[in-house]
Amino acid sequence: MRDISARLAVHLAQTATTTCHAWRLTRTDGLVLGFTEHDHDLEFDGTVFSAATGFRASEVETGLGLEADAANVAGAFSAAQISADDLALGRYDGAQVETFLVNWQCPADYLLLSTRQLGEVRSAGPAFSVELRSLAARLDQPRGRLYGRRCDADLGDSRCTANIAAPPFTMEATIAEVIDEMTILVAGLGDRPAGWFSQGHLAFKSGLLAGLSADVSEHKLVPDGARLTLWQPLARMPTLGDQITVVAGCDKSFETCAAKFANTLNYQGFPYLPGSDFAYGYADGDTVHDGRPIVP
């Protein structure tokens, strides 16, 4: 239930009102931006809501229950606010957006309508449209563990516990050549064999992409260094000389955990879990059934 202030309730009860919408966007890195569809900047709740962006909102229907709803906000790129590069590079992924109804004649009278997260982003020329997903959308995401042969931990996390902070598992490198948006050549990975960084990831430490990361699909050796192929194309191209940090990869198998990381005691998979074909087919005339564990 929304708590509407007495002054705002009186204003909304009038025949004509002077209200507009405002949005406060909080990125995961802590940056806070304010926008409004009004033709002048507004300031309330400790945030300045800029009118220079030309934001406008769509209608949204909200019902009872746990079904997720969505709204859309359209605007224009601005060098001082939201840039095309920042949006393409994912700096707004997972950002929280609060939607307010505010009396622009008295900005102290405002009402928080909803809290959502940024969803799909569509851009065309200097304009963009952003989907605002309700927090109920999180209920559609898988939670908990799945039992399987392969490990379901992230390499180096609190469940894996493998120490990968230093070489040869984490190494500093320099971009020597940009082949395309999915392939780069790097120097500085030392004598690491081919495949050492396959299924790992890299983080950009300098340049336009500083602060961003990408997953590595394949690591091959070439005469001038190492060639890294990414799982997804980069939204913007790095430049020669950019510094990166490359982290070794793990294919989540029990064999790799033992041979590469010596971490089998913390393996978070079930390598001896029989598959359905084994469970159905173990009883035959050649198998001794004496109660011992059946290990594939």
FIVEX-635830 format. One record per residue: residue number from 0; residue in one letter; x, y, z of N, C-alpha, C in turn. Coordinates in steps of 0.2 Angstrom, whole numbers, plus 2048, in hexadecimal, padded with zeros to 3 digits. Layout:
! residues N
PT_kepa_lumlum_n_c1_n_c2_n_c3_ca_c1_ca_c2_ca_c3_c_c1_c_c2_c_c3
PT_NUM_A_X_Y_Z_X_Y_Z_X_Y_Z
...
! end
This chain:
! residues 296
PT_kepa_lumlum_n_c1_n_c2_n_c3_ca_c1_ca_c2_ca_c3_c_c1_c_c2_c_c3
PT_0_M_804_7FA_800_800_800_800_804_806_800
PT_1_R_803_80B_7FB_807_811_7FB_805_816_800
PT_2_D_80A_819_803_809_81E_808_809_825_805
PT_3_I_803_828_803_803_82F_800_802_834_805
PT_4_S_807_839_804_807_83F_809_800_843_809
PT_5_A_7FE_846_80E_7F8_84A_80E_7F8_84F_809
PT_6_R_7FD_853_808_7FD_858_803_7FC_855_7FC
PT_7_L_800_850_7FA_7FF_84D_7F4_7F8_84A_7F3
PT_8_A_7F5_847_7F8_7EE_844_7F7_7E9_84A_7F6
PT_9_V_7EA_84F_7F9_7E6_855_7F8_7E6_857_7F1
PT_10_H_7ED_858_7EE_7EE_85A_7E8_7EB_855_7E2
PT_11_L_7EC_84F_7E3_7E9_84A_7DF_7E2_84A_7DF
PT_12_A_7DE_84C_7E4_7D7_84C_7E4_7D4_852_7E0
PT_13_Q_7D8_857_7DE_7D6_85C_7DA_7D4_85A_7D3
PT_14_T_7D0_85F_7D0_7CE_85E_7C9_7D4_85E_7C4
PT_15_A_7D9_863_7C5_7DF_863_7C1_7E5_862_7C6
PT_16_T_7EA_85F_7C3_7F0_85E_7C7_7F6_860_7C3
PT_17_T_7FC_860_7C7_802_862_7C4_807_85D_7C5
PT_18_T_806_857_7C3_80A_851_7C5_80E_84F_7BE
PT_19_C_814_84C_7BF_818_849_7BA_81B_843_7BD
PT_20_H_81F_83F_7B9_822_839_7BB_82A_83B_7BB
PT_21_A_82D_838_7C0_835_838_7C0_837_831_7C2
PT_22_W_83E_830_7C0_841_82A_7C1_848_82B_7C4
PT_23_R_849_827_7C9_850_827_7CC_853_820_7CA
PT_24_L_859_820_7C7_85C_81A_7C4_863_81A_7C9
PT_25_T_864_814_7CC_869_812_7D0_86D_80D_7CD
PT_26_R_873_80E_7CA_877_808_7C7_87A_804_7CC
PT_27_T_87D_7FE_7CA_880_7FA_7CF_886_7FC_7D2
PT_28_D_889_801_7CE_890_804_7D1_88E_80A_7D5
PT_29_G_888_80B_7D7_886_811_7DC_884_817_7D8
PT_30_L_885_818_7D2_884_81F_7CF_87C_820_7CF
PT_31_V_87A_826_7D0_873_827_7D1_871_82D_7CC
PT_32_L_86C_82C_7C7_86A_830_7C3_862_831_7C3
PT_33_G_860_838_7C2_859_839_7C3_857_83C_7BC
PT_34_F_850_83A_7BA_84D_83D_7B4_846_83E_7B5
PT_35_T_843_843_7B1_83C_845_7B2_83A_846_7AB
PT_36_E_833_845_7AA_830_847_7A4_82E_84E_7A4
PT_37_H_82E_852_7AA_82D_859_7AA_832_85D_7A6
PT_38_D_830_863_7A4_834_868_7A0_839_86C_7A4
PT_39_H_839_86B_7AB_83E_86E_7AF_841_869_7B4
PT_40_D_847_86A_7B6_84A_865_7BB_847_865_7C1
PT_41_L_846_860_7C5_843_85F_7CB_848_85D_7D0
PT_42_E_847_85F_7D7_84B_85C_7DC_847_85A_7E2
PT_43_F_848_854_7E4_844_851_7EA_848_84B_7EC
PT_44_D_847_849_7F2_849_843_7F5_851_842_7F4
PT_45_G_855_848_7F4_85C_848_7F3_85E_846_7EC
PT_46_T_85A_847_7E7_85C_846_7E0_85A_84B_7DC
PT_47_V_85E_84D_7D7_85C_852_7D2_85A_84E_7CC
PT_48_F_854_84F_7CA_851_84B_7C4_851_850_7BE
PT_49_S_855_84E_7B9_856_852_7B3_851_852_7AE
PT_50_A_84F_857_7AB_84A_858_7A6_84D_857_79F
PT_51_A_854_858_79E_857_858_798_857_852_794
PT_52_T_855_84C_797_855_846_793_84F_844_78F
PT_53_G_849_848_790_843_847_78C_840_840_78E
PT_54_F_840_83E_794_83E_837_796_836_837_795
PT_55_R_833_832_793_82C_831_793_82A_829_795
PT_56_A_825_828_798_823_822_79B_81D_81F_797
PT_57_S_81D_818_797_817_815_794_812_813_79A
PT_58_E_80C_811_798_807_80F_79D_809_808_7A0
PT_59_V_807_806_7A6_809_800_7A9_803_7FE_7AD
PT_60_E_801_7F7_7AC_7FC_7F4_7B0_7FF_7F0_7B6
PT_61_T_7FD_7F1_7BC_7FF_7ED_7C1_7F9_7E9_7C5
PT_62_G_7FA_7E3_7C6_7F5_7DF_7C9_7F7_7DB_7CF
PT_63_L_7F2_7D8_7D2_7F4_7D4_7D8_7F7_7CE_7D7
PT_64_G_7FB_7CB_7DC_7FE_7C5_7DB_806_7C6_7D9
PT_65_L_809_7C1_7D7_810_7C1_7D6_812_7C2_7CE
PT_66_E_80E_7C3_7CA_80F_7C4_7C3_813_7CA_7C2
PT_67_A_819_7C9_7BE_81D_7CF_7BC_81A_7D4_7B7
PT_68_D_81B_7DA_7B8_818_7DF_7B4_81E_7E3_7B1
PT_69_A_81D_7E7_7AC_823_7EB_7A9_820_7F1_7A6
PT_70_A_824_7F6_7A6_823_7FD_7A3_829_7FF_79E
PT_71_N_828_804_79A_82D_806_796_82E_80D_797
PT_72_V_835_80F_797_837_816_797_83B_818_791
PT_73_A_839_81D_78D_83D_81F_787_840_826_788
PT_74_G_846_827_785_84A_82D_786_84F_82D_781
PT_75_A_853_832_781_859_834_77D_85F_833_780
PT_76_F_865_831_77C_86B_831_77F_86E_838_781
PT_77_S_871_839_786_874_83F_788_87B_83E_78B
PT_78_A_880_842_788_887_841_78B_887_843_792
PT_79_A_883_847_795_883_848_79C_880_843_7A0
PT_80_Q_87B_83F_79D_877_83A_7A1_879_833_79F
PT_81_I_874_831_79A_875_82A_798_878_82A_791
PT_82_S_87E_827_790_881_827_78A_880_820_786
PT_83_A_881_820_780_880_81A_77C_885_814_77E
PT_84_D_88B_817_77F_891_812_781_88F_80F_787
PT_85_D_88D_813_78C_88C_810_793_886_80B_793
PT_86_L_881_80C_78F_87C_808_78E_87E_801_78B
PT_87_A_881_802_785_884_7FC_782_889_7F8_785
PT_88_L_88D_7FB_78A_892_7F7_78D_88F_7F4_794
PT_89_G_889_7F5_795_885_7F1_79B_886_7F5_7A1
PT_90_R_888_7FB_7A1_889_7FE_7A8_883_800_7AB
PT_91_Y_87D_7FF_7A8_877_800_7AB_873_7F9_7AC
PT_92_D_876_7F3_7AB_873_7ED_7AC_872_7EC_7B4
PT_93_G_86C_7EA_7B5_86A_7E9_7BC_868_7EF_7C0
PT_94_A_868_7F5_7BD_867_7FB_7C0_860_7FB_7C3
PT_95_Q_85F_7FE_7C9_858_7FF_7CC_855_806_7CA
PT_96_V_84F_806_7C8_84B_80C_7C6_845_80D_7CB
PT_97_E_845_813_7CE_83F_815_7D2_83B_81A_7CE
PT_98_T_835_819_7CE_830_81D_7CA_82C_821_7CF
PT_99_F_82C_828_7CE_828_82C_7D3_823_830_7CF
PT_100_L_81E_831_7D3_819_836_7D1_81A_83C_7D5
PT_101_V_81B_842_7D2_81D_848_7D6_819_84E_7D3
PT_102_N_817_852_7D8_814_859_7D6_819_85E_7D5
PT_103_W_81A_860_7CE_820_864_7CC_81F_86B_7CF
PT_104_Q_819_86D_7D1_819_874_7D4_81C_873_7DB
PT_105_C_81C_86D_7DE_81E_86D_7E5_822_866_7E5
PT_106_P_828_865_7E3_82B_85F_7E3_82C_85B_7E9
PT_107_A_82B_85E_7EF_82B_85A_7F5_825_856_7F6
PT_108_D_820_857_7F2_81A_852_7F2_81B_84D_7EC
PT_109_Y_81D_847_7EE_81F_842_7E9_81D_83B_7EC
PT_110_L_81C_836_7E7_81A_830_7E9_81E_82B_7E5
PT_111_L_821_826_7E9_824_820_7E6_81F_81B_7E3
PT_112_L_81F_81B_7DC_81A_816_7D9_81C_80F_7D9
PT_113_S_823_80E_7D7_825_807_7D6_82D_807_7D6
PT_114_T_830_801_7D7_837_800_7D7_838_7FA_7D2
PT_115_R_83C_7FC_7CD_83D_7F6_7C8_844_7F6_7C6
PT_116_Q_846_7F1_7C1_84D_7F1_7BF_84D_7F1_7B7
PT_117_L_852_7F4_7B5_853_7F4_7AD_853_7EE_7AA
PT_118_G_84F_7ED_7A5_84E_7E7_7A1_851_7E8_79A
PT_119_E_84D_7E6_795_850_7E7_78E_850_7EE_78C
PT_120_V_856_7EF_788_857_7F6_786_857_7F6_77E
PT_121_R_854_7FA_77B_853_7FB_774_856_802_772
PT_122_S_85A_803_76D_85C_809_76B_85C_80A_763
PT_123_A_85B_810_761_85A_812_75A_85D_819_759
PT_124_G_863_81A_757_865_820_756_867_824_75D
PT_125_P_864_82A_75E_865_82D_764_860_82C_769
PT_126_A_85C_827_768_856_826_76D_857_81E_76F
PT_127_F_854_81D_775_854_816_778_84D_815_77C
PT_128_S_84C_80F_77D_846_80D_781_848_808_785
PT_129_V_846_808_78C_848_804_791_842_800_794
PT_130_E_842_7FA_795_83D_7F6_798_83F_7F6_7A0
PT_131_L_83A_7F8_7A4_83A_7F8_7AB_837_7F2_7AE
PT_132_R_83A_7ED_7B1_837_7E7_7B3_836_7E7_7BB
PT_133_S_830_7E5_7BD_82E_7E5_7C4_833_7E0_7C7
PT_134_L_833_7E1_7CE_838_7DC_7D2_835_7D5_7D2
PT_135_A_82F_7D4_7D0_82C_7CE_7D0_82F_7CA_7CB
PT_136_A_832_7CD_7C6_835_7C9_7C0_83B_7C5_7C3
PT_137_R_83E_7C6_7C9_843_7C2_7CC_840_7BB_7CD
PT_138_L_83A_7BB_7CE_837_7B4_7D0_837_7AF_7CA
PT_139_D_839_7B2_7C4_839_7AE_7BE_840_7AB_7BD
PT_140_Q_845_7AD_7C1_84C_7AB_7C1_84D_7A4_7C5
PT_141_P_851_7A0_7C2_852_79A_7C6_856_79B_7CD
PT_142_R_854_798_7D2_858_798_7D8_859_791_7DB
PT_143_G_85F_791_7DF_861_78B_7E2_865_787_7DD
PT_144_R_867_781_7E0_86C_77D_7DC_869_777_7D8
PT_145_L_86C_775_7D3_86A_76F_7CF_86F_76A_7D0
PT_146_Y_86D_764_7D1_872_75E_7D2_874_75C_7CB
PT_147_G_87B_75B_7CA_87D_759_7C4_885_757_7C5
PT_148_R_887_754_7C0_88E_752_7C0_893_758_7C1
PT_149_R_892_75D_7BD_897_763_7BD_896_768_7C3
PT_150_C_89B_76B_7C4_89B_770_7CA_896_776_7C8
PT_151_D_893_778_7CD_88E_77E_7CC_891_784_7D0
PT_152_A_897_784_7D2_89A_78A_7D5_89E_78E_7D0
PT_153_D_89F_795_7D2_8A3_799_7CD_8AA_798_7D0
PT_154_L_8AE_798_7CB_8B5_797_7CD_8B8_79C_7D1
PT_155_G_8BB_79A_7D7_8BD_79F_7DC_8B8_7A2_7E1
PT_156_D_8B2_7A0_7E1_8AD_7A3_7E5_8AD_7A0_7EC
PT_157_S_8A9_7A1_7F1_8A9_79F_7F7_8A8_797_7F8
PT_158_R_8A4_795_7F3_8A3_78E_7F3_8A9_78A_7F0
PT_159_C_8AC_78D_7EB_8B1_789_7E7_8B8_78A_7EC
PT_160_T_8B9_78F_7EE_8BF_791_7F3_8C5_791_7EF
PT_161_A_8C6_78F_7E9_8CC_78F_7E6_8CF_796_7E5
PT_162_N_8D6_796_7E7_8D9_79D_7E7_8DC_79E_7E0
PT_163_I_8D9_7A3_7DC_8DA_7A4_7D5_8DD_7AB_7D5
PT_164_A_8DE_7AF_7DA_8E0_7B6_7DA_8E7_7B7_7D7
PT_165_A_8EB_7B2_7D7_8F2_7B4_7D4_8F3_7AF_7CE
PT_166_P_8F9_7B1_7CB_8FB_7AC_7C5_8FC_7A5_7C8
PT_167_P_8FB_7A0_7C4_8FA_7A0_7BD_8F2_7A1_7BB
PT_168_F_8EE_7A2_7C0_8E7_7A2_7BF_8E4_7A8_7BD
PT_169_T_8E7_7AE_7C0_8E5_7B5_7BE_8EB_7B8_7BC
PT_170_M_8EB_7BB_7B5_8F1_7BE_7B3_8EF_7C5_7AF
PT_171_E_8F4_7C9_7AF_8F3_7D0_7AC_8F5_7CF_7A5
PT_172_A_8F2_7D2_7A0_8F4_7D2_799_8F2_7D8_796
PT_173_T_8F5_7D9_78F_8F4_7DF_78B_8F1_7DD_785
PT_174_I_8EC_7E1_782_8E9_7DF_77C_8EE_7E1_776
PT_175_A_8F0_7DC_772_8F5_7DE_76D_8F1_7DF_766
PT_176_E_8EB_7DC_765_8E8_7DD_75F_8E0_7DB_760
PT_177_V_8DC_7DF_75D_8D5_7DE_75D_8D3_7DB_756
PT_178_I_8D1_7D5_756_8CF_7D2_750_8C8_7D3_74E
PT_179_D_8C4_7D2_752_8BD_7D4_751_8B9_7D5_758
PT_180_E_8B3_7D6_758_8AF_7D7_75E_8AF_7D1_763
PT_181_M_8B1_7CB_761_8B2_7C5_765_8B8_7C2_766
PT_182_T_8BE_7C5_762_8C4_7C2_763_8CA_7C7_764
PT_183_I_8CE_7C6_768_8D4_7CB_76A_8DA_7C6_76B
PT_184_L_8E0_7CA_769_8E6_7C7_76A_8E9_7CB_770
PT_185_V_8EC_7C7_775_8EF_7CA_77B_8F6_7C8_77C
PT_186_A_8FA_7CC_780_901_7CA_781_901_7CA_789
PT_187_G_905_7C6_78C_907_7C6_793_904_7C0_797
PT_188_L_902_7BB_793_8FF_7B5_797_904_7B0_798
PT_189_G_90A_7B2_797_910_7AD_799_910_7A7_795
PT_190_D_911_7A1_798_912_79B_795_90B_796_796
PT_191_R_906_79A_798_900_796_799_8FE_792_793
PT_192_P_8FC_78C_793_8FA_787_78D_8F4_789_78A
PT_193_A_8F3_787_784_8EC_789_781_8E7_786_785
PT_194_G_8E1_789_785_8DB_787_789_8DB_789_790
PT_195_W_8E1_78B_793_8E1_78D_79A_8DC_792_79C
PT_196_F_8DB_797_798_8D6_79C_799_8CF_79B_796
PT_197_S_8CE_795_792_8C8_794_78F_8C3_793_795
PT_198_Q_8BD_796_793_8B7_796_798_8B9_79A_79F
PT_199_G_8BE_79E_79E_8BF_7A3_7A3_8BC_7AA_7A2
PT_200_H_8BF_7AF_7A4_8BC_7B6_7A3_8C2_7BB_7A3
PT_201_L_8C1_7C1_7A0_8C5_7C6_7A1_8C2_7CC_7A3
PT_202_A_8C6_7D1_7A6_8C3_7D7_7A8_8C8_7DD_7A5
PT_203_F_8C4_7E2_7A3_8C8_7E8_7A0_8CA_7EC_7A5
PT_204_K_8D1_7EE_7A5_8D3_7F3_7AB_8D4_7FA_7A8
PT_205_S_8D4_7FB_7A2_8D6_802_79F_8D2_802_799
PT_206_G_8D1_808_796_8CE_80A_790_8C7_80B_790
PT_207_L_8C3_80B_78B_8BC_80C_78B_8B8_807_78F
PT_208_L_8BA_800_78F_8B7_7FB_792_8B9_7FA_799
PT_209_A_8BD_7FE_79C_8BF_7FE_7A3_8B9_7FC_7A8
PT_210_G_8BA_7F7_7AC_8B5_7F5_7B1_8B0_7F0_7AE
PT_211_L_8B1_7EE_7A8_8AC_7E9_7A5_8B0_7E2_7A4
PT_212_S_8AC_7DD_7A4_8AF_7D6_7A3_8AC_7D3_79D
PT_213_A_8AF_7CD_79B_8AC_7C9_796_8AE_7C2_797
PT_214_D_8AA_7BD_795_8AC_7B6_796_8B0_7B4_790
PT_215_V_8B5_7AF_791_8B9_7AD_78C_8B7_7A6_78A
PT_216_S_8B6_7A5_783_8B4_79F_781_8BA_79A_77F
PT_217_E_8BF_79D_77C_8C5_799_77A_8CB_79C_77A
PT_218_H_8D0_799_77C_8D7_79C_77D_8DC_797_779
PT_219_K_8DF_79B_774_8E3_797_76F_8EA_79B_76F
PT_220_L_8EF_797_76E_8F6_79B_76D_8F7_79C_766
PT_221_V_8FA_7A2_765_8FD_7A4_75F_904_7A7_75F
PT_222_P_907_7A8_75A_90E_7AA_75A_90F_7B1_75E
PT_223_D_90A_7B5_75E_90B_7BC_761_908_7BC_768
PT_224_G_906_7B7_76B_903_7B7_771_8FD_7B2_772
PT_225_A_8F8_7B4_774_8F2_7B0_775_8EC_7B3_772
PT_226_R_8E7_7AF_76F_8E1_7B1_76C_8DB_7AF_770
PT_227_L_8D8_7B4_773_8D2_7B2_777_8CB_7B4_773
PT_228_T_8C7_7AF_773_8C1_7AF_76F_8BB_7B0_775
PT_229_L_8B7_7B5_774_8B2_7B6_779_8AB_7B3_778
PT_230_W_8A7_7B2_77D_8A1_7AE_77C_89C_7B3_778
PT_231_Q_89C_7BA_77A_898_7BE_777_89C_7C4_774
PT_232_P_899_7C8_76F_89D_7CD_76C_89D_7D3_770
PT_233_L_8A2_7D7_770_8A3_7DD_774_89E_7E3_771
PT_234_A_89B_7E6_776_897_7EC_773_89B_7F1_770
PT_235_R_8A1_7F2_773_8A6_7F7_770_8AD_7F4_770
PT_236_M_8B1_7F6_76B_8B7_7F3_76A_8BC_7F6_76F
PT_237_P_8C1_7F2_772_8C6_7F4_775_8CC_7F7_771
PT_238_T_8D1_7FA_773_8D6_7FD_76F_8DD_7F9_771
PT_239_L_8E2_7FA_76D_8E8_7F7_76E_8EB_7FA_774
PT_240_G_8EE_7F6_778_8F2_7F8_77E_8ED_7F8_785
PT_241_D_8E7_7F7_784_8E2_7F6_78A_8E4_7F1_78E
PT_242_Q_8E4_7F2_795_8E6_7ED_79A_8E0_7E9_79C
PT_243_I_8E1_7E2_79C_8DC_7DE_79E_8DF_7D9_7A4
PT_244_T_8DA_7D6_7A7_8DC_7D0_7AC_8D8_7CA_7AA
PT_245_V_8DC_7C5_7A9_8D9_7BF_7A6_8D9_7B9_7AC
PT_246_V_8D3_7B6_7AD_8D3_7B1_7B2_8D2_7AA_7AE
PT_247_A_8D5_7A5_7B1_8D5_79E_7AE_8CE_79C_7AE
PT_248_G_8CD_797_7AA_8C6_794_7A9_8C5_78D_7AC
PT_249_C_8BF_78B_7AD_8BE_785_7B0_8B8_782_7AD
PT_250_D_8B8_77C_7AA_8B2_779_7A7_8AE_775_7AC
PT_251_K_8AF_776_7B2_8AA_773_7B7_8AB_76C_7B8
PT_252_S_8AF_769_7B5_8B0_761_7B6_8B4_75F_7BC
PT_253_F_8B3_759_7BE_8B7_757_7C4_8BE_756_7C2
PT_254_E_8C0_754_7BC_8C7_753_7BA_8CA_759_7BA
PT_255_T_8C7_75F_7B7_8CB_765_7B7_8CC_768_7BE
PT_256_C_8C7_767_7C2_8C8_769_7C9_8CE_766_7CC
PT_257_A_8CF_760_7CB_8D4_75C_7CE_8DB_75E_7CB
PT_258_A_8DB_75E_7C4_8E2_75F_7C1_8E4_766_7C0
PT_259_K_8DF_76B_7BF_8E1_772_7BE_8E1_776_7C5
PT_260_F_8DD_774_7C9_8DC_779_7CF_8DD_775_7D6
PT_261_A_8DE_76E_7D6_8DF_76A_7DC_8DA_76C_7E1
PT_262_N_8D4_76C_7DF_8CE_76E_7E4_8C9_76A_7E4
PT_263_T_8CA_763_7E4_8C5_75E_7E3_8C0_75E_7EA
PT_264_L_8C3_760_7F0_8C0_75F_7F6_8BA_764_7F6
PT_265_N_8BB_76A_7F2_8B5_76F_7F2_8B1_76E_7EC
PT_266_Y_8B2_769_7E8_8AE_768_7E2_8A7_769_7E3
PT_267_Q_8A3_76D_7E0_89C_76E_7E1_897_76B_7DC
PT_268_G_89A_765_7D9_896_761_7D5_895_75A_7D8
PT_269_F_892_756_7D4_891_74F_7D6_894_74A_7D0
PT_270_P_89A_749_7D0_89D_746_7CA_89B_73F_7CA
PT_271_Y_899_73B_7CF_897_734_7CF_890_733_7CF
PT_272_L_88C_738_7CD_885_738_7CD_883_734_7C7
PT_273_P_880_72E_7C7_87E_72A_7C1_879_72E_7BD
PT_274_G_87A_72D_7B7_875_730_7B2_86F_72B_7B1
PT_275_S_86A_72E_7AE_863_72A_7AE_865_723_7AA
PT_276_D_869_723_7A5_86A_71D_7A1_86E_718_7A5
PT_277_F_873_71A_7A9_876_716_7AE_871_713_7B3
PT_278_A_86D_717_7B6_869_715_7BB_864_710_7B9
PT_279_Y_862_710_7B2_85D_70C_7AF_860_705_7AD
PT_280_G_867_706_7AB_86A_700_7A8_86F_6FC_7AC
PT_281_Y_870_6FD_7B2_875_6FA_7B6_874_6F3_7B7
PT_282_A_86E_6F1_7B8_86C_6EA_7B9_86C_6E6_7B3
PT_283_D_872_6E2_7B3_873_6DD_7AE_876_6D7_7B0
PT_284_G_877_6D2_7AC_87A_6CB_7AE_881_6CC_7B0
PT_285_D_885_6D1_7AD_88C_6D1_7AE_88E_6D5_7B5
PT_286_T_889_6D9_7B8_88B_6DD_7BD_88A_6D9_7C4
PT_287_V_88F_6DA_7C9_88E_6D7_7CF_88A_6DC_7D4
PT_288_H_885_6DA_7D6_880_6DE_7DB_881_6DB_7E2
PT_289_D_886_6DE_7E5_888_6DC_7EC_887_6E2_7F1
PT_290_G_884_6E7_7EF_883_6ED_7F4_888_6F2_7F3
PT_291_R_88E_6F1_7F0_893_6F6_7EF_890_6FC_7EB
PT_292_P_894_702_7EC_892_708_7E8_893_707_7E1
PT_293_I_88E_709_7DD_88F_709_7D5_891_70F_7D3
PT_294_V_898_710_7D1_89B_716_7CE_89C_715_7C7
PT_295_P_89A_71A_7C3_89B_719_7BC_8A2_71A_7BA
! end
